[in-house]
Amino acid sequence: MTTVTRKPLSLWSKVGLNLNEPNFAKAYYAELKVDTEKRLLYDLDRTKWESYRVHLEEKVNRTCMRILLTIADTNGKDHALIKEYSQFSDTEVKTNSTARWPGTDPTFTDQAACDKFVDNQLKADLLGKYLMNSLTDSAKRDIRSYRTEYEFTVDGEVYIDGPLYFWYIAARLIQIMANSSLK
């Protein structure tokens, strides 16, 4: 009998992402950059939100992060955070984030399970850093007040949980819009 191994369709879809591999490192750092010649930094302006959100959705799809940004509601039904951000409470998004960044690493049954866990952390941190880099200084200051929620320390290094950081951007925008409608 012949053993057949299916190769990943995308560099981002393989298990065991490794920043020491030159091809992956190149792709990772390319996704981290914000091309300010093509796209202005986002300033929490509601008129620019949909364009910003769609751009992020394209990045999420390109880097195989859709599962990372899928969260189950209290009934167990999956929802896409990038589209349905207003459907989630901070508790639901924080719980999802904490599973990705537990205080102690879980016990893994095999290397593939460990790789998948670390891949999710790597992708979440990439998204978080990209989001942070894509904001104006003013918007960063606005979101920074939540940093104890979206920053996680692993082996002395600080990582940013992208899905949670995204949710705080969206929640802050919703808050700004609510305040402006009260005036």
HUDAFEN-V347407 format. One record per residue. N is the residue number from 1. RES is the residue in one small letter. PHI is phi in whole degrees, -180 to 180 (none if undefined). NEAR is the number of other ideal C-beta (glycine too) atoms within 10 Angstrom. D_LAST is the distance of its C-alpha to the last C-alpha in Angstrom with 2 decimals. Layout:
# HUDAFEN-V347407
n->N res->RES phi->PHI near->NEAR d_last->D_LAST
n->N res->RES phi->PHI near->NEAR d_last->D_LAST
This chain:
# HUDAFEN-V347407
n->1 res->m phi->none near->3 d_last->72.05
n->2 res->t phi->-91 near->3 d_last->69.71
n->3 res->t phi->-92 near->4 d_last->66.55
n->4 res->v phi->-114 near->5 d_last->63.62
n->5 res->t phi->-117 near->4 d_last->60.57
n->6 res->r phi->-80 near->5 d_last->57.52
n->7 res->k phi->-86 near->6 d_last->55.94
n->8 res->p phi->-66 near->10 d_last->52.16
n->9 res->l phi->-78 near->9 d_last->50.49
n->10 res->s phi->-138 near->11 d_last->48.24
n->11 res->l phi->-56 near->15 d_last->48.74
n->12 res->w phi->-78 near->19 d_last->45.57
n->13 res->s phi->-92 near->12 d_last->46.91
n->14 res->k phi->-77 near->16 d_last->50.00
n->15 res->v phi->-93 near->13 d_last->50.35
n->16 res->g phi->96 near->13 d_last->51.21
n->17 res->l phi->-58 near->23 d_last->48.99
n->18 res->n phi->-141 near->15 d_last->50.53
n->19 res->l phi->-68 near->10 d_last->49.14
n->20 res->n phi->-83 near->6 d_last->52.78
n->21 res->e phi->-84 near->14 d_last->53.50
n->22 res->p phi->-55 near->9 d_last->53.07
n->23 res->n phi->-65 near->9 d_last->51.71
n->24 res->f phi->-70 near->17 d_last->49.06
n->25 res->a phi->-59 near->13 d_last->48.14
n->26 res->k phi->-62 near->11 d_last->47.71
n->27 res->a phi->-65 near->17 d_last->45.44
n->28 res->y phi->-61 near->19 d_last->43.43
n->29 res->y phi->-69 near->11 d_last->42.80
n->30 res->a phi->-67 near->9 d_last->42.00
n->31 res->e phi->-73 near->17 d_last->39.24
n->32 res->l phi->-76 near->13 d_last->37.89
n->33 res->k phi->-74 near->10 d_last->37.39
n->34 res->v phi->-108 near->17 d_last->34.24
n->35 res->d phi->-84 near->8 d_last->35.38
n->36 res->t phi->-73 near->10 d_last->32.94
n->37 res->e phi->-77 near->6 d_last->34.93
n->38 res->k phi->-98 near->7 d_last->33.94
n->39 res->r phi->-141 near->12 d_last->30.51
n->40 res->l phi->-72 near->14 d_last->27.84
n->41 res->l phi->-64 near->15 d_last->26.63
n->42 res->y phi->-82 near->21 d_last->23.50
n->43 res->d phi->-118 near->13 d_last->20.41
n->44 res->l phi->65 near->21 d_last->18.03
n->45 res->d phi->-85 near->14 d_last->16.62
n->46 res->r phi->-64 near->11 d_last->15.70
n->47 res->t phi->-71 near->6 d_last->17.55
n->48 res->k phi->-102 near->13 d_last->20.62
n->49 res->w phi->-60 near->17 d_last->20.57
n->50 res->e phi->-63 near->9 d_last->22.96
n->51 res->s phi->-63 near->13 d_last->25.43
n->52 res->y phi->-63 near->21 d_last->25.41
n->53 res->r phi->-64 near->18 d_last->25.90
n->54 res->v phi->-64 near->12 d_last->28.70
n->55 res->h phi->-58 near->14 d_last->30.38
n->56 res->l phi->-66 near->21 d_last->30.40
n->57 res->e phi->-62 near->16 d_last->31.78
n->58 res->e phi->-63 near->10 d_last->34.58
n->59 res->k phi->-64 near->18 d_last->35.37
n->60 res->v phi->-60 near->22 d_last->35.50
n->61 res->n phi->-67 near->13 d_last->37.90
n->62 res->r phi->-64 near->12 d_last->39.99
n->63 res->t phi->-102 near->20 d_last->40.50
n->64 res->c phi->56 near->18 d_last->41.17
n->65 res->m phi->-108 near->23 d_last->38.27
n->66 res->r phi->-59 near->13 d_last->37.19
n->67 res->i phi->-64 near->10 d_last->38.92
n->68 res->l phi->-59 near->23 d_last->37.32
n->69 res->l phi->-101 near->24 d_last->33.85
n->70 res->t phi->-109 near->15 d_last->34.94
n->71 res->i phi->-128 near->21 d_last->34.04
n->72 res->a phi->-82 near->12 d_last->35.38
n->73 res->d phi->-81 near->13 d_last->33.18
n->74 res->t phi->-65 near->8 d_last->34.48
n->75 res->n phi->-93 near->5 d_last->36.71
n->76 res->g phi->87 near->6 d_last->38.25
n->77 res->k phi->-85 near->8 d_last->36.74
n->78 res->d phi->-77 near->10 d_last->35.98
n->79 res->h phi->-136 near->16 d_last->32.64
n->80 res->a phi->-87 near->14 d_last->31.82
n->81 res->l phi->-56 near->23 d_last->29.21
n->82 res->i phi->-65 near->23 d_last->28.47
n->83 res->k phi->-103 near->12 d_last->27.49
n->84 res->e phi->-115 near->15 d_last->26.46
n->85 res->y phi->-55 near->22 d_last->24.65
n->86 res->s phi->-74 near->10 d_last->22.01
n->87 res->q phi->-83 near->12 d_last->25.03
n->88 res->f phi->-108 near->20 d_last->26.11
n->89 res->s phi->-90 near->12 d_last->25.41
n->90 res->d phi->-62 near->14 d_last->26.00
n->91 res->t phi->-62 near->9 d_last->29.26
n->92 res->e phi->-64 near->17 d_last->30.63
n->93 res->v phi->-71 near->24 d_last->29.96
n->94 res->k phi->-66 near->16 d_last->31.35
n->95 res->t phi->-62 near->13 d_last->34.40
n->96 res->n phi->-60 near->21 d_last->35.04
n->97 res->s phi->-67 near->21 d_last->34.78
n->98 res->t phi->-63 near->14 d_last->37.06
n->99 res->a phi->-65 near->11 d_last->39.70
n->100 res->r phi->-80 near->19 d_last->39.77
n->101 res->w phi->-128 near->19 d_last->39.96
n->102 res->p phi->-69 near->11 d_last->41.94
n->103 res->g phi->-61 near->6 d_last->43.25
n->104 res->t phi->-131 near->5 d_last->46.75
n->105 res->d phi->-58 near->11 d_last->47.80
n->106 res->p phi->-69 near->10 d_last->49.02
n->107 res->t phi->-85 near->7 d_last->52.70
n->108 res->f phi->-98 near->13 d_last->53.37
n->109 res->t phi->-83 near->8 d_last->56.14
n->110 res->d phi->-159 near->8 d_last->56.83
n->111 res->q phi->-64 near->10 d_last->55.84
n->112 res->a phi->-62 near->11 d_last->53.83
n->113 res->a phi->-66 near->13 d_last->51.56
n->114 res->c phi->-63 near->16 d_last->51.08
n->115 res->d phi->-61 near->16 d_last->50.40
n->116 res->k phi->-62 near->14 d_last->47.78
n->117 res->f phi->-61 near->16 d_last->46.00
n->118 res->v phi->-68 near->17 d_last->46.07
n->119 res->d phi->-58 near->19 d_last->45.08
n->120 res->n phi->-64 near->18 d_last->41.86
n->121 res->q phi->-65 near->17 d_last->41.14
n->122 res->l phi->-61 near->16 d_last->41.97
n->123 res->k phi->-68 near->24 d_last->39.69
n->124 res->a phi->-63 near->26 d_last->36.80
n->125 res->d phi->-68 near->22 d_last->37.22
n->126 res->l phi->-57 near->23 d_last->37.53
n->127 res->l phi->-62 near->27 d_last->34.24
n->128 res->g phi->-61 near->21 d_last->32.54
n->129 res->k phi->-66 near->17 d_last->34.01
n->130 res->y phi->-63 near->20 d_last->33.15
n->131 res->l phi->-58 near->25 d_last->29.49
n->132 res->m phi->-61 near->18 d_last->29.40
n->133 res->n phi->-68 near->13 d_last->31.19
n->134 res->s phi->-88 near->22 d_last->28.84
n->135 res->l phi->-100 near->21 d_last->25.71
n->136 res->t phi->-70 near->14 d_last->24.78
n->137 res->d phi->-59 near->9 d_last->25.46
n->138 res->s phi->-63 near->10 d_last->21.81
n->139 res->a phi->-66 near->20 d_last->21.27
n->140 res->k phi->-59 near->15 d_last->24.56
n->141 res->r phi->-61 near->10 d_last->23.49
n->142 res->d phi->-62 near->19 d_last->20.40
n->143 res->i phi->-81 near->18 d_last->22.79
n->144 res->r phi->-57 near->13 d_last->25.63
n->145 res->s phi->-63 near->10 d_last->24.42
n->146 res->y phi->-100 near->17 d_last->25.72
n->147 res->r phi->-59 near->12 d_last->29.06
n->148 res->t phi->-67 near->6 d_last->31.15
n->149 res->e phi->-88 near->17 d_last->30.21
n->150 res->y phi->-99 near->26 d_last->30.93
n->151 res->e phi->-98 near->16 d_last->33.84
n->152 res->f phi->-131 near->21 d_last->37.32
n->153 res->t phi->-108 near->9 d_last->40.55
n->154 res->v phi->-130 near->13 d_last->43.78
n->155 res->d phi->52 near->5 d_last->47.01
n->156 res->g phi->81 near->5 d_last->45.20
n->157 res->e phi->-105 near->8 d_last->42.99
n->158 res->v phi->-95 near->10 d_last->39.20
n->159 res->y phi->-122 near->20 d_last->37.88
n->160 res->i phi->-113 near->19 d_last->34.38
n->161 res->d phi->-83 near->26 d_last->33.73
n->162 res->g phi->-58 near->28 d_last->32.11
n->163 res->p phi->-59 near->27 d_last->30.96
n->164 res->l phi->-69 near->26 d_last->29.17
n->165 res->y phi->-61 near->27 d_last->27.74
n->166 res->f phi->-59 near->23 d_last->26.47
n->167 res->w phi->-60 near->28 d_last->24.86
n->168 res->y phi->-66 near->22 d_last->23.02
n->169 res->i phi->-63 near->25 d_last->21.75
n->170 res->a phi->-64 near->20 d_last->20.57
n->171 res->a phi->-64 near->18 d_last->19.08
n->172 res->r phi->-66 near->16 d_last->17.18
n->173 res->l phi->-63 near->22 d_last->15.87
n->174 res->i phi->-60 near->14 d_last->14.83
n->175 res->q phi->-63 near->12 d_last->13.04
n->176 res->i phi->-62 near->15 d_last->11.22
n->177 res->m phi->-65 near->13 d_last->10.33
n->178 res->a phi->-65 near->9 d_last->9.20
n->179 res->n phi->-66 near->9 d_last->6.94
n->180 res->s phi->-72 near->9 d_last->5.49
n->181 res->s phi->-78 near->7 d_last->5.45
n->182 res->l phi->-79 near->6 d_last->3.81
n->183 res->k phi->-82 near->4 d_last->0.00
